[in-house]
Amino acid sequence: MRAGATVVDLRKRRIERLADELARDLLQGHVIVDVDQIDSVDEWRAAARVAARRRNWKVRTGMSRGNGRVFAVRVDPEAERGRTGWS
């Protein structure tokens, strides 16, 4: 490796980019996606957690057993009161 060369973490970049999209979707309180529509369940769930942290939200992520879907659900007080929006 050359001195001064920058190492790019492609996984981290994918997660950051996906987190931008998921933050908008999480305004609704939850996101549900078919597994066959995403590249990696682990990266998708990590991106949902990153998106939530950026907005000081709490989120639960998971994968349904029977129908091949992943989900992220906001569980912060703002979401529980039914109010959403960018802070």
C-alpha positions as CSV (number, residue, x, y, z in Angstrom):
1,M,0.0,0.0,0.0
2,R,1.3,3.5,-0.8
3,A,1.9,5.9,2.0
4,G,-1.0,8.3,2.2
5,A,-3.5,6.0,0.5
6,T,-7.0,5.9,1.9
7,V,-8.6,2.7,2.7
8,V,-12.3,2.7,1.8
9,D,-14.6,0.5,3.8
10,L,-17.2,-0.5,1.1
11,R,-19.5,-2.2,3.6
12,K,-19.6,0.9,5.8
13,R,-20.3,3.1,2.7
14,R,-23.2,0.9,1.7
15,I,-24.6,1.0,5.2
16,E,-24.3,4.8,5.4
17,R,-26.0,5.2,2.0
18,L,-28.8,2.9,2.9
19,A,-29.2,4.6,6.3
20,D,-30.0,7.9,4.5
21,E,-32.9,6.1,2.7
22,L,-34.2,4.3,5.8
23,A,-34.2,7.5,7.9
24,R,-36.9,8.9,5.6
25,D,-38.8,5.7,5.6
26,L,-38.6,5.5,9.4
27,L,-40.5,8.8,9.7
28,Q,-43.6,6.7,9.2
29,G,-42.7,4.6,12.3
30,H,-41.8,1.3,10.6
31,V,-40.3,-0.2,7.5
32,I,-40.9,-3.7,6.2
33,V,-39.0,-5.1,3.2
34,D,-38.9,-8.4,1.4
35,V,-35.6,-10.1,1.8
36,D,-35.3,-10.7,-1.9
37,Q,-35.3,-6.9,-2.5
38,I,-32.1,-6.3,-0.4
39,D,-28.5,-7.4,-0.8
40,S,-27.8,-8.2,2.8
41,V,-30.1,-8.6,5.8
42,D,-27.2,-7.8,8.2
43,E,-26.3,-4.6,6.3
44,W,-30.0,-3.5,6.1
45,R,-30.5,-4.0,9.8
46,A,-27.2,-2.2,10.6
47,A,-28.3,0.7,8.3
48,A,-31.7,1.0,10.2
49,R,-29.8,1.2,13.5
50,V,-27.5,3.9,12.0
51,A,-30.4,5.9,10.7
52,A,-32.1,5.8,14.1
53,R,-28.9,6.8,16.0
54,R,-28.5,9.8,13.7
55,R,-31.9,11.1,14.8
56,N,-31.7,10.0,18.4
57,W,-34.5,7.5,17.8
58,K,-34.7,4.0,19.2
59,V,-35.4,1.2,16.7
60,R,-35.9,-2.5,16.8
61,T,-35.0,-4.6,13.8
62,G,-35.7,-8.2,13.0
63,M,-36.6,-10.8,10.4
64,S,-39.9,-12.6,10.2
65,R,-39.6,-16.3,10.2
66,G,-42.3,-17.3,7.8
67,N,-42.5,-14.8,5.0
68,G,-39.0,-13.7,4.3
69,R,-39.2,-10.0,5.4
70,V,-37.0,-7.8,7.5
71,F,-38.4,-4.9,9.5
72,A,-37.4,-1.9,11.5
73,V,-39.8,-0.4,14.0
74,R,-39.2,2.9,15.9
75,V,-39.8,2.5,19.6
76,D,-38.8,6.0,20.8
77,P,-41.4,8.1,22.7
78,E,-42.0,10.4,19.7
79,A,-43.0,7.5,17.5
80,E,-45.1,6.0,20.3
81,R,-47.1,9.3,20.5
82,G,-47.7,9.2,16.7
83,R,-45.7,12.4,16.0
84,T,-43.0,12.2,13.4
85,G,-40.7,14.7,11.7
86,W,-37.1,15.8,11.3
87,S,-35.6,17.3,14.3
